[in-house]
Amino acid sequence: MSDPQMEKLRKQFTVSTQAEVAAFFELSLDTIRNWASKGMPGKRGKYNLIQIMRWALSVGPWKSDYYVKSVLASSIEEAGEGD
């Protein structure tokens, strides 16, 4: 996939407000504010839903050891491909 296509996809998964993040994840605004205080990625006007999902699964409230190991293994494999 070309860079312009990837950029288009990233923009499709970016929202402007914490209320939109809450709606996407079907959570309360208070929960999203709590997540933000705990390090959820994003800033006012630009919240990437993919990054938030990755954060939630890797270190956030939905932390999954399976997900962390999978991402770590994938990163190690990618690093080894450059050798």
C-alpha positions as CSV (number, residue, x, y, z in Angstrom):
1,M,0.0,0.0,0.0
2,S,1.4,3.4,-1.0
3,D,2.1,6.2,1.5
4,P,-0.9,8.3,0.3
5,Q,-3.2,5.3,0.8
6,M,-1.8,4.8,4.3
7,E,-2.3,8.4,5.1
8,K,-5.9,8.3,4.0
9,L,-6.5,5.3,6.2
10,R,-4.9,7.0,9.2
11,K,-7.1,10.0,8.7
12,Q,-10.2,7.8,8.6
13,F,-9.3,6.5,12.0
14,T,-8.6,9.9,13.6
15,V,-11.2,11.8,15.5
16,S,-11.1,15.3,17.0
17,T,-12.6,14.9,20.5
18,Q,-12.6,12.6,23.5
19,A,-16.4,12.4,23.1
20,E,-15.8,10.8,19.6
21,V,-13.3,8.4,21.2
22,A,-15.9,7.5,23.8
23,A,-18.5,6.9,21.1
24,F,-16.2,4.7,19.0
25,F,-15.3,2.5,21.9
26,E,-18.8,2.7,23.4
27,L,-17.5,4.0,26.7
28,S,-18.4,7.0,28.8
29,L,-16.6,10.3,28.4
30,D,-15.4,9.9,32.1
31,T,-13.7,6.7,31.2
32,I,-11.9,8.3,28.2
33,R,-10.8,11.2,30.4
34,N,-9.5,8.7,32.9
35,W,-7.6,6.9,30.1
36,A,-6.1,10.2,29.0
37,S,-4.9,10.9,32.5
38,K,-3.2,7.5,32.4
39,G,-1.3,8.1,29.2
40,M,-3.8,7.4,26.4
41,P,-2.2,8.7,23.1
42,G,-3.6,11.7,21.4
43,K,-4.1,15.4,22.1
44,R,-6.9,17.8,21.8
45,G,-8.1,17.8,18.2
46,K,-6.3,14.7,17.1
47,Y,-7.0,11.2,18.5
48,N,-5.9,8.2,16.4
49,L,-8.2,5.3,17.2
50,I,-5.6,2.7,16.1
51,Q,-3.0,4.1,18.4
52,I,-5.5,4.2,21.3
53,M,-6.4,0.6,20.7
54,R,-2.8,-0.4,20.6
55,W,-2.2,1.5,23.9
56,A,-5.2,0.0,25.5
57,L,-4.1,-3.6,24.6
58,S,-0.4,-3.2,25.4
59,V,-0.2,-1.1,28.5
60,G,-3.6,0.4,29.1
61,P,-6.8,-0.9,30.7
62,W,-7.3,-3.8,28.3
63,K,-3.7,-5.0,28.6
64,S,-3.4,-8.4,27.0
65,D,-0.3,-10.5,27.5
66,Y,-1.1,-12.3,24.3
67,Y,-1.2,-9.0,22.4
68,V,2.1,-7.8,24.0
69,K,3.9,-11.0,23.1
70,S,2.5,-11.0,19.6
71,V,3.6,-7.4,19.0
72,L,7.0,-8.0,20.5
73,A,7.5,-11.2,18.4
74,S,6.5,-9.3,15.3
75,S,8.9,-6.5,16.1
76,I,11.8,-8.9,16.6
77,E,11.0,-10.7,13.4
78,E,10.9,-7.4,11.5
79,A,14.2,-6.3,13.0
80,G,15.8,-9.6,12.0
81,E,14.7,-9.2,8.4
82,G,17.1,-6.2,8.0
83,D,20.1,-8.4,8.7
